[in-house]
Amino acid sequence: MPGDREAVRHICNETGHLGDPIDPYFSDREVFADLHSFYYTDVASDSSFVIEDDGEVIGYLLGCLDSVRYRAWVKSDLEARILKRAFARGVFLRPGTAPLVWRFVVDWLREKPHFGDAGDEYPAHLHINLLPRGRKRGLGGLLIKNYFELLRANGLSGVFLETTAENTNAVGFFKSQGFVEDEKSLAPGVRAADGSRLHGLRMIQKLPSTQGV
Ligand SMILES: CC(C)(COP(=O)(O)OP(=O)(O)OC[C@H]1O[C@@H](n2cnc3c(N)ncnc32)[C@H](O)[C@@H]1OP(=O)(O)O)[C@@H](O)C(=O)NCCC(=O)NCCS
């Protein structure tokens, strides 16, 4: 994974808005990649997978087996790191980044959204993204299969993910992989291309136990 860090950060930005590039909404690729992939590439990189095509990384599944530890790290390290970096790079002022950041702040203050773990029964979580040329070829399913094997090998029986409810392709894919919808709430900051609100959707899955098999 350390050798794939830059490829992961690139894919993260290329797919960051409902599977499309994030740039029209947020033009600082370093801050965006830090927010979404730093933990999995730099802190706990032992539960993630990449897919290569012709020697090029075209997709990843970023996994985490201990979401409580992840949340604690977000509070203690990521928030300070992001804020420091965001200030240093002027994301609160630059036209390519400031609108989303301030919309996020206003939505957050008004709606006070609550992001929590899915609970003790769902200790693991994942993020999955493929570049357009890697999609609809069975690779997403393959990444999920490998990750679920890792979860079972670690004795974990529950996994959750957070996606955008309006990302109907992703939701359809996750349902085909056995996930069911859990909580849905307004997503702060982000908007659809027509300016309408988007919703965060948590999806969960219990994995069958392999004990006794
Ligand atoms: C979502 C994504 C990971 C799916 O991966 P994929 O490689 O395209 O999906 P696969 O080809 O492996 O499909 C696996 C199964 O899911 C099903 N599936 C895929 N997309 C689907 C959809 N939109 N609706 C219903 N089922 C779907 C397929 O039919 C397939 O089932 P089968 O094996 O019985 O044929 C990928 O398209 C992607 O990265 N999209 C852009 C980024 C994104 O939105 N990521 C999710 C952010 S949370």
The ligand as a MOL file (V3000), in Angstrom:
LIG
                    3D

  0  0  0     0  0            999 V3000
M  V30 BEGIN CTAB
M  V30 COUNTS 48 50 0 0 0
M  V30 BEGIN ATOM
M  V30 1 C -19.6270 1.3490 -7.2540 0
M  V30 2 C -18.4630 0.5430 -7.8210 0
M  V30 3 C -17.4190 0.3130 -6.7420 0
M  V30 4 C -18.9880 -0.8170 -8.3080 0
M  V30 5 O -17.9170 -1.5800 -8.8030 0
M  V30 6 P -18.0320 -2.3110 -10.2230 0
M  V30 7 O -16.7330 -2.9730 -10.4730 0
M  V30 8 O -18.4940 -1.3250 -11.2280 0
M  V30 9 O -19.1650 -3.3850 -9.9750 0
M  V30 10 P -19.0900 -4.9060 -10.4400 0
M  V30 11 O -18.8690 -4.9370 -11.9210 0
M  V30 12 O -18.0860 -5.6330 -9.6050 0
M  V30 13 O -20.5410 -5.4230 -10.0860 0
M  V30 14 C -20.7160 -6.4280 -9.1350 0
M  V30 15 C -22.1700 -6.7410 -9.0230 0
M  V30 16 O -22.8610 -5.5610 -8.6400 0
M  V30 17 C -23.9530 -5.3400 -9.5060 0
M  V30 18 N -24.0940 -3.9390 -9.7670 0
M  V30 19 C -23.1340 -3.0780 -10.1520 0
M  V30 20 N -23.6610 -1.8470 -10.3100 0
M  V30 21 C -24.9820 -1.9670 -10.0200 0
M  V30 22 C -26.0720 -1.0600 -10.0200 0
M  V30 23 N -25.9380 0.2160 -10.3720 0
M  V30 24 N -27.2990 -1.5170 -9.6750 0
M  V30 25 C -27.4800 -2.8090 -9.3340 0
M  V30 26 N -26.4780 -3.7200 -9.3270 0
M  V30 27 C -25.2590 -3.3020 -9.6740 0
M  V30 28 C -23.5660 -6.0090 -10.8060 0
M  V30 29 O -24.7230 -6.3980 -11.5010 0
M  V30 30 C -22.7600 -7.1620 -10.3500 0
M  V30 31 O -23.5980 -8.2600 -10.0810 0
M  V30 32 P -23.2920 -9.6640 -10.7930 0
M  V30 33 O -21.9370 -10.0660 -10.2490 0
M  V30 34 O -24.3990 -10.5230 -10.3160 0
M  V30 35 O -23.2770 -9.3610 -12.2400 0
M  V30 36 C -17.8090 1.2710 -9.0270 0
M  V30 37 O -18.7390 1.3520 -10.0830 0
M  V30 38 C -17.2880 2.6500 -8.7140 0
M  V30 39 O -16.1740 2.7740 -8.2420 0
M  V30 40 N -18.1000 3.6830 -8.9790 0
M  V30 41 C -17.6820 5.0700 -8.8260 0
M  V30 42 C -17.2530 5.4430 -7.4340 0
M  V30 43 C -18.3320 5.2160 -6.4190 0
M  V30 44 O -19.4690 5.6300 -6.6000 0
M  V30 45 N -17.9250 4.5630 -5.3180 0
M  V30 46 C -18.7810 4.3370 -4.1800 0
M  V30 47 C -18.6240 5.4740 -3.2570 0
M  V30 48 S -19.2930 5.1290 -1.6480 0
M  V30 END ATOM
M  V30 BEGIN BOND
M  V30 1 1 1 2
M  V30 2 1 2 3
M  V30 3 1 2 4
M  V30 4 1 2 36
M  V30 5 1 4 5
M  V30 6 1 5 6
M  V30 7 2 6 7
M  V30 8 1 6 8
M  V30 9 1 6 9
M  V30 10 1 9 10
M  V30 11 2 10 11
M  V30 12 1 10 12
M  V30 13 1 10 13
M  V30 14 1 13 14
M  V30 15 1 14 15
M  V30 16 1 15 16
M  V30 17 1 15 30
M  V30 18 1 16 17
M  V30 19 1 17 18
M  V30 20 1 17 28
M  V30 21 1 18 19
M  V30 22 1 18 27
M  V30 23 2 19 20
M  V30 24 1 20 21
M  V30 25 1 21 22
M  V30 26 2 21 27
M  V30 27 1 22 23
M  V30 28 2 22 24
M  V30 29 1 24 25
M  V30 30 2 25 26
M  V30 31 1 26 27
M  V30 32 1 28 29
M  V30 33 1 28 30
M  V30 34 1 30 31
M  V30 35 1 31 32
M  V30 36 2 32 33
M  V30 37 1 32 34
M  V30 38 1 32 35
M  V30 39 1 36 37
M  V30 40 1 36 38
M  V30 41 2 38 39
M  V30 42 1 38 40
M  V30 43 1 40 41
M  V30 44 1 41 42
M  V30 45 1 42 43
M  V30 46 2 43 44
M  V30 47 1 43 45
M  V30 48 1 45 46
M  V30 49 1 46 47
M  V30 50 1 47 48
M  V30 END BOND
M  V30 END CTAB
M  END
